[in-house]
Amino acid sequence: QVQLVESGGGLVQPGGSLRLSCVASGSIWNVYSMGWYRQAPGKQRELVARITGGGSTYYADSVKGRFTISRDNAKNTVYLQMNSLKFEDTVVYYCNLLTATSASLWGQGTQVTVSS
């Protein structure tokens, strides 16, 4: 069974940076992509960034130029470098793993708070 464990969330001032990490453990195979979603209270979970095994990336318009997703396949880890953080980036971020058979796995979430 695959488990996703996120880390790296916390409190940061506007304009600051954080790096989120997500480690996938367990019987990992047939992974198509890994990514990060976020969800504000009362809203749908939205895709922030995604990276395939081949390195192709996707970013939501709201984070383009500020966030960078990367992946270390040897460590089964995906990162989200978040720069120039804004108040509206304050939400819970979730790691996601998507298999080639469209199975979707989620981490427990990590809180990011941007506040002065």
Helices and strands as residue ranges (DSSP letters): E 3-7, E 10-12, E 18-25, E 31-39, E 46-52, E 57-59, E 67-72, G 73-75, E 77-82, G 87-89, E 91-99, E 104-106, E 110-114
